């Protein structure tokens, strides 16, 4: 009996759980509100599925999965699985998209809430929301299309084409039919707003014009409402446009839009353009930003560099959604007179018969949106293939054609063939500015752009409004050469000139390897010194210092005429050998500029270039100064080339005669001092040898001295050998003092 009760209770619990879950599925559902399966040729994975929560509470997707079936399939393939708490806000949307659908990321209202690339949608497929496992989990809702025969509900036998979507007619009904309309995806930031029963109106007297500002009109009837922002609406239309403003047209033409929808529309990423041959916006299309509320009229001034409307012969004004599908099209054939504003009247787009009222012709008024014209900046030089590793060594140079300092805050650099701005564009640092008629060199950091060394490559510059300002294409970048524009506007590979006027041909250098210190004493460092023997400043960027088989490419730097650049241990490609080595200085193209081979190093001495173009060892290393030689045949400071080239003396590198020139008497005295020092050193050596011989003759006495030294001290009886040793040490100390004294005199004489 007890077992029967337990079975009954268990069944009751299971049934109650079933009814609870059933009530959740029945009353607290989410619906599939929109499906797109292709973006057209080359964009077959531009898929998205939009979900709508019609309830008054957030809906938790944890445990649900989005699945698909092929046309004749009978088993699920998961598109996405929610394994954690993810909520769809009440009466709001949720957007899944294929991971390759990058265009969605260009608009804040269409950035997907979830992405995956597990599978993609196609003709005759079907999708479904399922709670639990594939095939066996509870089916919440399914939608199929075209020729599908896969067990899912076939909403339409038609196939949605490129950028068209199956759109649910009734978002709140448990069952609904679907229309095929242009895709307009919405994410969880978008909520559904039930339209007011009383339609809003915007009387002409309520719209205000605020020139040169970004203020927008807010109709009184809508001031307190917060309508849903739509990403697409065919009820946003072109209202008026001005092809021929008085004076200069460029930067003064404008187009006005009006929102006849009952909801606010987000315009970010939409385009304005003139006549198109392929039905899509071109490279000079103007990308607009902002929102437009119901009934509002908004004017967009076309900046310099964007498309320009024809004044004669007719033209088109076209409005495109962010996905580049056509939103509204106008065309005109009438001539455009000065300040003649075109409106649709008498069955065609035309200006008024006579301009009455200056530039405010036509009817109505609008919020005046003015985007400042893009700065007059252009690409001037590209360095895509530096020697060695390219990382963080590539750079792009931009030239300011204007007469005032220009900020590049919000500007972008990008590569690739597309002329449209995309998320992959790299933002130029905010503090980047260019002086009038000046250059800005931008070194490309990691994770910015990687310019191709081989094949075709295009570098693009975009304004803060994400308009294409300039682009340059090259093929097969030559190593260590930049692609630059000359005075004629022609682009060629040649010598890099970062931050300076571009030059044609290869420059000539006059650089010398003037001093080398391979074996320093104490805390001194090894160094290699380079002297600029020319009369002009030389930029060291790209120069190559080769020591043995290792090379180092110099970073940005300059050497003034007659001045020196010193490269210490940490800046050298390898430590200098004390046994002799070859050092070569090359230009950016690998041409040999100077070469020196030094012999076995002398400790503490540098191998320096003399005035007559030869090298000699000197005891006084002099980095960043003219070379000085003491007790040798060369006594003057040195500034010259090696014997392979002309010999030049530069005043900036030469010590004055009062500092360095010494008389013949002083030289003779120095020679005598050296002879005396050498004689003393010979005497010390002789004494040392005699002492060693004495040690061999009387080892017993030495042992006895070692054993009985303590006792001898106590008895004040010192072995004679001790006195002999003490005398030798005193004599050695005396010789050292004499050597130190004369060496000091020698040092003073070299600087006097």
DRENGUSE-779006 format. One record per residue (C-alpha): residue in one letter; x, y, z. Coordinates in pm, whole numbers, padded with zeros to 5 digits, always signed. Layout:
# residues N
AXYZ
...
This chain:
# residues 752
X+00000+00000+00000
X+00285+00232+00091
X+00454+00154-00242
X+00133+00246-00430
X+00122+00583-00248
X+00481+00651-00339
X+00412+00575-00707
X+00107+00802-00701
X+00304+01090-00546
X+00582+01047-00799
X+00336+01057-01090
X+00169+01365-00945
X+00503+01541-00914
X+00598+01455-01272
X+00258+01568-01404
X+00273+01894-01210
X+00621+01960-01347
X+00495+01892-01698
X+00206+02135-01657
X+00435+02399-01508
X+00677+02370-01802
X+00387+02358-02047
X+00247+02678-01901
X+00588+02843-01942
X+00608+02732-02304
X+00248+02829-02370
X+00230+03163-02192
X+00586+03291-02160
X+00736+03237-02501
X+00977+03406-02739
X+00904+03411-03108
X+01119+03404-03420
X+01048+03749-03562
X+01287+03777-03859
X+01519+03553-04067
X+01770+03644-04337
X+01952+03365-04525
X+02186+03547-04769
X+02342+03881-04852
X+02380+03792-05216
X+02683+03694-05422
X+02990+03657-05204
X+02783+03707-04889
X+02601+03377-04860
X+02677+03359-04487
X+02514+03695-04413
X+02255+03513-04203
X+02068+03635-03900
X+01778+03520-03686
X+01590+03775-03477
X+01393+03669-03166
X+01121+03873-02994
X+01003+03855-02633
X+00636+03967-02624
X+00609+03920-02248
X+00619+04175-01968
X+00915+04005-01797
X+01269+03922-01911
X+01295+03582-02079
X+01584+03352-01984
X+01733+03165-02282
X+01939+02929-02063
X+01882+02572-02187
X+01744+02676-02527
X+01913+02621-02861
X+01868+02763-03211
X+01871+02481-03469
X+01833+02443-03846
X+01729+02167-04083
X+01803+02131-04451
X+01522+02118-04707
X+01460+01742-04674
X+01640+01691-04344
X+01490+01519-04042
X+01758+01599-03783
X+01872+01921-03619
X+02200+02105-03660
X+02265+02352-03380
X+02334+02711-03477
X+02372+02835-03119
X+02323+02695-02769
X+02256+02909-02460
X+02429+02738-02167
X+02412+03025-01919
X+02159+03281-01805
X+02096+03517-02097
X+01786+03736-02081
X+01579+03894-02356
X+01431+04217-02213
X+01052+04243-02207
X+00896+04338-02540
X+01243+04356-02693
X+01447+04177-02955
X+01751+03949-02952
X+01979+03897-03250
X+02187+03595-03355
X+02407+03622-03665
X+02660+03414-03850
X+03015+03504-03748
X+03103+03616-04101
X+02828+03879-04115
X+03065+04166-04024
X+02848+04441-04174
X+02618+04416-03873
X+02894+04550-03648
X+02887+04888-03823
X+02569+04992-03645
X+02507+04992-03270
X+02148+04876-03318
X+02249+04575-03528
X+02552+04440-03341
X+02453+04077-03279
X+02386+03960-02924
X+02527+03621-03020
X+02732+03489-03312
X+02857+03150-03424
X+02984+02983-03739
X+02866+02629-03678
X+02647+02629-03988
X+02476+02867-04229
X+02125+02902-04373
X+02024+02840-04734
X+01726+02797-04965
X+01458+02555-04847
X+01597+02537-04491
X+01413+02586-04166
X+01506+02713-03819
X+01359+02641-03480
X+01390+02725-03113
X+01418+02413-02903
X+01443+02364-02525
X+01678+02079-02449
X+01872+01849-02681
X+01873+01839-03060
X+01575+01649-03213
X+01429+01547-02874
X+01401+01877-02687
X+01071+02063-02666
X+01001+02257-02985
X+00907+02617-02901
X+00866+02748-03254
X+00981+02658-03605
X+00986+02845-03936
X+01069+02698-04277
X+01055+02841-04628
X+01060+02760-04997
X+01060+02388-05081
X+01128+02276-04723
X+00988+01938-04619
X+01173+01888-04294
X+00905+01876-04027
X+00921+02246-03948
X+00632+02487-04005
X+00653+02624-04362
X+00579+02995-04328
X+00606+03068-04700
X+00679+02877-05016
X+00877+03173-05149
X+01252+03199-05112
X+01394+03515-04953
X+01654+03663-05190
X+01964+03873-05120
X+01924+04094-04811
X+01555+04010-04790
X+01411+03854-04475
X+01111+03659-04355
X+00942+03913-04124
X+00677+03808-03874
X+00355+04004-03930
X+00223+03986-03572
X+00484+03999-03295
X+00235+03921-03019
X+00023+03641-03163
X+00128+03276-03089
X+00090+03202-03459
X+00155+03441-03743
X+00232+03453-04112
X+00552+03602-04252
X+00620+03858-04523
X+00938+03885-04730
X+01078+04236-04679
X+01420+04403-04674
X+01611+04274-04375
X+01618+04511-04075
X+01780+04325-03784
X+01736+04448-03425
X+01932+04350-03117
X+01848+04353-02746
X+01902+04729-02721
X+01584+04775-02927
X+01247+04749-02761
X+00906+04752-02923
X+00701+05066-02863
X+00330+05046-02934
X+00250+05344-03157
X+00028+05616-03012
X-00327+05602-03132
X-00309+05972-03208
X-00067+06019-03495
X+00198+06279-03439
X+00222+06578-03664
X+00490+06831-03730
X+00336+07159-03836
X+00560+07367-04054
X+00566+07638-03791
X+00716+07399-03532
X+01024+07304-03736
X+01315+07536-03675
X+01631+07604-03867
X+01954+07641-03671
X+02236+07709-03919
X+02588+07585-03842
X+02473+07380-03543
X+02375+07022-03483
X+02047+07103-03311
X+01743+06909-03426
X+01378+06995-03401
X+01157+06808-03159
X+00787+06826-03251
X+00580+06921-02950
X+00352+06625-02987
X+00644+06386-02954
X+00845+06565-02688
X+00762+06318-02411
X+00761+05998-02614
X+01051+05753-02656
X+00978+05566-02977
X+01169+05255-03078
X+01471+05324-03296
X+01448+05149-03630
X+01755+05058-03831
X+01556+05067-04155
X+01247+05249-04267
X+01123+05316-04618
X+00932+05609-04470
X+01252+05809-04431
X+01266+05991-04763
X+01446+06263-04952
X+01243+06583-04913
X+01455+06854-05081
X+01806+06914-05210
X+02024+07200-05334
X+02254+07110-05626
X+02372+07463-05711
X+02434+07694-05415
X+02541+08048-05500
X+02917+08076-05520
X+03133+07768-05479
X+02930+07448-05484
X+03185+07225-05311
X+03106+07192-04942
X+02776+07384-04972
X+02536+07146-05147
X+02285+06977-04919
X+02011+06715-04902
X+01715+06711-04662
X+01546+06397-04531
X+01207+06363-04367
X+01085+06086-04138
X+00723+05997-04218
X+00740+05690-03993
X+00578+05677-03650
X+00904+05566-03490
X+01249+05714-03448
X+01501+05589-03705
X+01872+05545-03652
X+02061+05679-03955
X+02411+05568-03857
X+02582+05414-04158
X+02321+05521-04416
X+02450+05672-04742
X+02364+05958-04974
X+02497+05941-05330
X+02425+06057-05683
X+02359+05847-05993
X+02487+05490-05967
X+02553+05234-06237
X+02523+04928-06014
X+02248+05038-05778
X+02484+05075-05481
X+02665+05372-05323
X+03004+05450-05476
X+03339+05554-05334
X+03236+05920-05308
X+02909+05846-05127
X+02847+06046-04810
X+02795+05833-04499
X+02554+06000-04259
X+02512+05972-03883
X+02247+06050-03625
X+01880+05981-03567
X+01562+06130-03707
X+01242+06135-03503
X+00887+06105-03643
X+00791+06406-03852
X+01138+06562-03836
X+01316+06713-04135
X+01694+06702-04124
X+01946+06862-04357
X+02287+06712-04440
X+02553+06936-04593
X+02774+06747-04836
X+03140+06805-04742
X+03423+06854-04986
X+03539+06522-05124
X+03195+06366-05138
X+02976+06337-05448
X+02860+06655-05625
X+02524+06704-05792
X+02513+06816-06155
X+02392+07166-06231
X+02294+07074-06585
X+02206+06757-06769
X+02023+06609-06471
X+02132+06372-06199
X+02003+06146-05922
X+01992+06177-05544
X+01976+05836-05379
X+01939+05732-05017
X+02075+05393-04908
X+02038+05190-04591
X+02347+05086-04399
X+02351+04754-04588
X+02369+04955-04914
X+02023+04857-05030
X+01819+05141-05183
X+01589+05329-04945
X+01469+05614-05168
X+01552+05731-05521
X+01503+06067-05689
X+01607+06194-06032
X+01589+06531-06202
X+01645+06670-06551
X+01576+07039-06492
X+01869+07280-06483
X+01984+07376-06137
X+01989+07753-06092
X+02181+07935-05819
X+02019+07860-05484
X+01732+07681-05655
X+01608+07421-05406
X+01460+07110-05570
X+01130+06968-05444
X+00886+06720-05591
X+00616+06934-05751
X+00396+06897-06057
X+00498+06535-06099
X+00875+06591-06108
X+01175+06708-05908
X+01248+07070-05992
X+01342+07406-05844
X+01090+07689-05813
X+01031+07894-06126
X+01198+08189-05955
X+01418+08204-05649
X+01235+08404-05381
X+01409+08439-05054
X+01780+08379-05114
X+01902+08034-05026
X+01590+07942-04834
X+01384+07874-05146
X+01127+07598-05146
X+00887+07525-04865
X+00929+07427-04505
X+01239+07432-04287
X+01466+07179-04129
X+01716+07099-03861
X+02049+07204-04012
X+02314+06933-03971
X+02658+07044-04080
X+02950+06806-04085
X+03273+07004-04098
X+03458+06948-04424
X+03736+06696-04396
X+04081+06840-04337
X+04291+06896-04653
X+04521+06603-04581
X+04656+06347-04825
X+04873+06038-04821
X+05225+06136-04928
X+05453+05837-04858
X+05424+05471-04759
X+05704+05256-04618
X+05574+04899-04638
X+05885+04682-04655
X+06164+04782-04414
X+06476+04564-04399
X+06443+04268-04163
X+06135+04223-03946
X+05858+04464-04053
X+05680+04468-03715
X+05631+04825-03589
X+05873+04958-03854
X+05620+05019-04131
X+05494+05374-04154
X+05256+05597-04344
X+05319+05967-04402
X+05035+06220-04432
X+05073+06573-04572
X+04868+06876-04465
X+04789+07087-04772
X+04614+07352-04561
X+04733+07673-04402
X+04646+07583-04044
X+04736+07309-03800
X+04508+07010-03849
X+04399+06751-03593
X+04352+06392-03710
X+04144+06292-03410
X+03884+06039-03524
X+04058+05971-03857
X+04137+05620-03975
X+04393+05427-04180
X+04296+05103-04351
X+04419+04864-04618
X+04244+04637-04866
X+04053+04689-05189
X+03717+04798-05044
X+03658+05172-05050
X+03416+05157-04759
X+03503+05216-04397
X+03485+04902-04182
X+03551+04795-03825
X+03897+04674-03930
X+04008+05034-03994
X+04272+05153-03747
X+04204+05474-03555
X+04486+05728-03574
X+04594+05837-03222
X+04383+06122-03086
X+04678+06355-03028
X+04795+06340-03391
X+04825+06686-03547
X+04994+06820-03862
X+05135+07169-03896
X+05050+07377-04205
X+05222+07239-04515
X+05377+06981-04285
X+05415+06606-04267
X+05310+06351-04006
X+05478+06010-03997
X+05265+05741-03832
X+05448+05422-03738
X+05205+05131-03746
X+05196+04941-03416
X+05110+04576-03374
X+04745+04488-03438
X+04694+04796-03658
X+04771+04745-04028
X+05004+04494-04190
X+05104+04623-04533
X+05173+04367-04804
X+05529+04332-04932
X+05429+04135-05240
X+05127+04154-05463
X+04872+04434-05475
X+04800+04653-05172
X+04587+04963-05116
X+04630+05210-04829
X+04331+05432-04744
X+04273+05741-04530
X+03926+05802-04383
X+03791+06116-04218
X+03618+06126-03880
X+03289+06095-04072
X+03428+05767-04211
X+03454+05910-04561
X+03732+05801-04792
X+03969+06097-04829
X+04257+05939-05017
X+04382+05602-05130
X+04706+05476-05283
X+04772+05138-05445
X+05110+04979-05505
X+05242+04642-05620
X+05541+04447-05485
X+05699+04684-05232
X+06076+04715-05280
X+06274+04642-04963
X+06393+04953-04779
X+06229+05181-05035
X+05921+05392-04981
X+05636+05453-05222
X+05608+05830-05245
X+05443+06105-05446
X+05657+06354-05638
X+05580+06713-05731
X+05392+06598-06041
X+05161+06380-05832
X+05322+06060-05960
X+05395+05772-05724
X+05724+05579-05741
X+05949+05369-05521
X+06259+05548-05398
X+06457+05672-05102
X+06249+05706-04782
X+06216+06063-04653
X+05995+06037-04342
X+05873+06378-04230
X+06040+06564-04518
X+05990+06654-04882
X+06004+06350-05106
X+06306+06324-05336
X+06370+06131-05653
X+06679+05915-05697
X+06923+05801-05429
X+07096+06044-05192
X+07471+06073-05148
X+07625+06042-04803
X+07954+06168-04660
X+07979+05967-04339
X+08294+05833-04174
X+08358+05559-03922
X+08577+05792-03719
X+08654+05598-03398
X+08618+05246-03254
X+08678+05132-02894
X+08679+04748-02882
X+08842+04685-02538
X+08753+04956-02285
X+08894+04985-01934
X+08694+04984-01611
X+08336+05102-01649
X+08384+05244-01997
X+08174+05098-02279
X+08259+04978-02624
X+08150+05222-02893
X+08151+05298-03264
X+08154+05664-03366
X+08021+05801-03696
X+08102+06150-03819
X+07899+06357-04065
X+08166+06499-04294
X+07908+06673-04513
X+07777+07028-04507
X+07414+06921-04458
X+07229+06737-04181
X+07197+06365-04249
X+06905+06151-04129
X+07027+05816-03998
X+06692+05637-04021
X+06742+05315-04214
X+07122+05323-04219
X+07284+04986-04151
X+07585+04919-03928
X+07738+04578-03998
X+07987+04431-03751
X+08120+04100-03872
X+07815+03913-03997
X+07562+04093-03774
X+07375+04410-03872
X+07179+04681-03693
X+06932+04919-03863
X+06930+05267-03716
X+06606+05423-03597
X+06506+05784-03657
X+06791+06026-03585
X+06998+06308-03732
X+07367+06412-03741
X+07441+06779-03789
X+07722+06887-04024
X+08062+06812-03866
X+07897+06641-03569
X+07915+06284-03444
X+07679+05999-03354
X+07811+05747-03101
X+07664+05399-03067
X+07751+05220-02744
X+07732+04851-02654
X+07354+04825-02620
X+07302+04989-02961
X+07546+04769-03148
X+07436+04451-03328
X+07709+04250-03152
X+07994+04310-02906
X+08321+04419-03065
X+08594+04156-03090
X+08926+04222-02918
X+09102+04012-03182
X+09018+04242-03470
X+08707+04277-03688
X+08554+04439-03997
X+08293+04715-03959
X+08089+04840-04256
X+07844+05132-04274
X+07571+05095-04541
X+07286+05310-04660
X+06923+05208-04655
X+06962+05026-04988
X+07263+04826-04875
X+07521+05036-05059
X+07856+05036-04880
X+07939+05386-04752
X+08247+05320-04540
X+08450+05020-04430
X+08726+04970-04174
X+08907+04661-04049
X+09085+04703-03716
X+09364+04472-03588
X+09396+04311-03246
X+09272+04561-02991
X+09493+04742-02740
X+09331+04754-02399
X+09187+05096-02322
X+09283+05240-02662
X+09056+05338-02950
X+09118+05283-03318
X+09075+05632-03459
X+09086+05800-03797
X+09377+06036-03847
X+09395+06361-04039
X+09566+06191-04333
X+09289+05933-04367
X+09467+05646-04193
X+09387+05473-03864
X+09603+05457-03551
X+09560+05349-03189
X+09525+05630-02935
X+09532+05609-02556
X+09271+05882-02524
X+08928+05772-02658
X+08722+06081-02742
X+08357+05992-02827
X+08161+06284-02975
X+08486+06482-03017
X+08779+06511-03255
X+09036+06231-03225
X+09356+06303-03026
X+09689+06124-03059
X+09974+06147-02805
X+10340+06036-02837
X+10289+05949-03200
X+10368+06098-03535
X+10016+06248-03562
X+09943+06523-03311
X+09647+06718-03451
X+09276+06648-03411
X+09138+06451-03701
X+08851+06504-03936
X+08902+06326-04265
X+08804+06038-04480
X+08978+05705-04523
X+09247+05678-04784
X+08989+05554-05033
X+08831+05900-05049
X+08912+06271-05032
X+09066+06397-04708
X+08877+06675-04533
X+08941+06864-04213
X+08633+06997-04036
X+08664+07277-03783
X+08392+07133-03561
X+08591+06812-03522
X+08937+06964-03468
X+09104+07066-03144
X+09258+07416-03153
X+09632+07444-03197
X+09669+07595-02849
X+09514+07281-02704
X+09695+07014-02904
X+10006+07146-03078
X+10326+07061-02891
X+10684+07173-02945
X+10976+06951-03051
X+11139+07007-02709
X+10833+06865-02532
X+10837+06561-02757
X+11207+06501-02684
X+11145+06532-02310
X+10866+06278-02331
X+11095+06035-02511
X+11359+06074-02238
X+11100+06009-01966
X+10991+05694-02143
X+11352+05573-02166
X+11405+05627-01792
X+11086+05441-01707
X+11192+05152-01927
X+11537+05145-01757
X+11375+05128-01411
X+11146+04850-01524
X+11454+04654-01646
X+11626+04701-01308
X+11317+04572-01123
X+11313+04267-01347
X+11683+04202-01274
X+11628+04228-00898
X+11334+03990-00917
X+11550+03734-01096
X+11829+03762-00834
X+11576+03720-00556
X+11446+03402-00717
X+11804+03269-00746
X+11868+03348-00382
X+11561+03150-00290
X+11693+02849-00477
X+12040+02870-00310
X+11914+02903+00047
X+11579+02717+00070
X+11668+02592+00411
X+11717+02945+00536
X+11384+03046+00387
X+11212+02752+00557
X+11381+02833+00885
X+11278+03196+00845
X+10916+03090+00794
X+10916+02855+01089
X+11100+03080+01339
X+10971+03421+01237
X+10752+03454+01541
X+11039+03360+01775
X+11277+03596+01596
X+11042+03881+01647
X+11020+03801+02012
X+11401+03794+02043
X+11444+04100+01816
X+11663+03888+01589
X+11551+03928+01225
X+11688+03705+00948
X+11894+03908+00691
X+11677+03768+00412
X+11384+03967+00553
X+11579+04295+00510
X+11664+04202+00153
X+11298+04139+00069
X+11192+04465+00232
X+11448+04660+00029
X+11327+04513-00298
X+10966+04606-00218
X+11065+04963-00130
X+11255+04998-00457
X+10956+04872-00654
X+10725+05121-00480
X+10969+05402-00560
X+10972+05309-00931
X+10590+05301-00938
X+10572+05648-00785
X+10819+05785-01042
X+10617+05631-01328
X+10294+05779-01190
X+10456+06120-01158
X+10582+06134-01517
X+10260+05987-01654
X+10073+06272-01485
X+10300+06524-01652
X+10240+06359-01986
X+09859+06378-01944
X+09878+06745-01850
X+10093+06822-02151
X+09840+06666-02394
X+09557+06895-02280
X+09755+07212-02230
